Amino acid sequence: MKNLFKGSLFLILLLLSVSCKSQETFVKTGIEVLRESGFACLEGKRVGLITNPTGVDSELRSTIDILHEAPNVNLVALYGPEHGVRGEVHAGDHISTQNDTSTGLPVYSLYGSTLKPTPEMLQNIDVLVYDIQDIGSRSFTYISTMGLAMEACAELGIEFVVLDRPNPIGGLKVEGCYVEDGCFTFVSQFRIPYVYGLTCGELALLLNGERMLGSGARPGESAQCKLHVVPMEGWKRDMFYDQTGLQWIASSPHIPHAVTSFFYPMSGIAGDLAVMSIGVGYTLPFQLFAPADTTIQPLELARNLNSLDLPGLHFRPVYFRPFYSRGQGTTLSGVQVHITDPAAAPLTDVNFYVIQEIHKLAPYIAFDLNMITRVVGSPFITAKFAERFLFEDIRDYWYKDAEDFRRLSARYYLY
């Protein structure tokens, strides 16, 4: 009960960051540092901007408008990732090239059939700026957009500027193995762990410095772009987003709050299984686990998961009815995961432990683990796990690259 109270208190404190205009801001993001410099690195250049609704300053003014209104900045084109520049596109939907209704600038789509900017898209710019809030997980596709854009700029000799933002889950967690050959897709673009403990600016420095810009490129295999990162002021590696003093803008329709950034790596892998709802389509996206088989007793599932004594986590039984997506209109039963200690909680492990415990209760449920191979990034992981459905069989392999990546990434720390 005490742990559950602590978890609820943590959630309440994080959600309070959604409002309170008078809240003191402790961290200055890259766009604010850039503005204070008088936009020096952009002056006299034709500027393109990759952004979405998360690209705002501490007063919630869009980076689009800030650059468009700056007298010494010549903003000439916008580029939209998944969900679009203004956030008007649902996950997975096609984005068409169009003009921005506010500025009249052309907006080029970097999602769907064109993931990497073409030479035609970049022919009228001298520098391409990136300003998007990341959530710290490899399968969240904005970092893939960033890396592909950097690769295009390297090929064309165009400067690339990253306006840095906080990693909402901090800069200390590293979980998951490197993506392996045959698994490189838009949700597993680079040879990095699933949770990588870097800001987007630091990740850009690493990918560029190690020459890993191409999809699946090994260190030294790609070209380098002319990269400039505008760092934040005031951010520290042990900070979570609620400690930054910044307002949270939904980074996608299903990441409505900063705290959801913790839940995404807990369930995003399991969520690719056709027999599992993870709360997408309900009010608690990525916080729920409900198998398709409704005969499983949620109290028993919660009890079994809590018996694992996973640090910083507590599971409770739930019933819910999704408004859309998987399980729409059906009452599902399962568990909700609560965070009692975010620093101690193992995030990605939860995916495998939940599948493990569901399989023990209902071994007849057909988990097609091939569906999660591209997100996991390793055929060995899914094949080995499928043998006994025990996380202990794959845990060492899942974490085998973590310390190596910590050593590598430390060279590129800005904070």
C-alpha positions, 0 to 999 in steps of 0.5 A: 500500500505504501509503494502504491501511494508513492506511485500515485503521488509520483504520477500526480506530481508529474501531471501537475507540470501540464498546467501552472503558467506561473511555474518557474522555468529552470531549463532553457531549451535550444530554441531559447538559447538560440534566440538569446544568441541573436540567431547567430548561426542562422543569420544570412542563410536560407533555413529549413525547419524540421519540427512539430507541435513540441517545438516551442519555447517556455512561453509555448510559442512555436519555433516556426513562428519564432524563426519566421518572425525573426528579422535576421532569419530567412525561414524558407521551408518546413518539414513534417515528421510522423503526425505532421508539423502542426500535429494534425495527422494520426499515427501511421496516416499519410502526410502530403506535401502542402503549404503551412496555413499560418506562414504560407511556407511549403511543408514537405512530408518526411513520413510515409513514402519519403522518410529521408529528405530528397535533394529537391526538398533541400535545394533551396536551403543552406541549413536544416534545423531540427527542433522536436521533443524526444522521449528517449526510446529507440522505436519512437520515430522522431530520432529516425527522422533526425538521422535520415535528415542528417544523412541527406545533409551530409550527402549534399553539404548542407549544415544541420542544427539541432536545438536540444531538448530534455530527455524526459526520462533522464540521461542515466537509463540505458536498456536493451541490446544493439539492433542487429542485422536484418532488423533495421527499420524506421522503428529500429534505425540505428545500432543503439540500445532501446533506451539510450539515455541521451538528449536528441542533440547528444544522440546527433553528436554520437551518430555523426561522430561515430559515422553511423548515420545510415540505416544500420551503419556500423561505426565508421561506415557513413559520411558526416554532416556539418553538425551544430548542436545548440545546447540547453542551459540548466539541464542535468542527467538525473533530471526527469521532465517534471523537474525542468519547469517546462510545460509538456506538449504531447509528442504524439497523440498517445504521449499526452503527458511527460510521465507517459515517456516512462510507460512507453518503453515498458509496453511499446514492445508488447503492444506490437503483439496482436493479442495484447492491448496496452491501453492505446485507445483508452485514457491510459495509453501504454500503462495497461496490459490486457490479453485478448483472453478475458478468462485470465483473472486480473487479480491473479495476474497482478499478484504474480507480477508483484511477487517478482519484486521489480524495483520501483514498480507496482501492478494492480488489477484493472478493467477497461473498455477501449474507445478505439483501436485494439479491443474497441467496445469490449471490456478487457481485464488486465493490469495497470503498472504504477511507478513508485520509484522512476530512478530504480524502475527497469522499463523495458523488462516489463514487456517481457515479464508481463508476457511471461506471467500471462503465458504461465496463466494461459499457455494456450494464448498464441503469442507470435513473437515474430511480430516484435522482432523488428522493435526488439531489434534481435531475432535471437531475443525473440527466438530464445524467449519463445522457447520457455517464455522466461525473461531470465533466459534472455536478460543477459543478452538484452543487456549485453551492450548496455555498458559498452554504449554507456562508455561510447555515449559518454564521449558525447555528453553535453551535460 
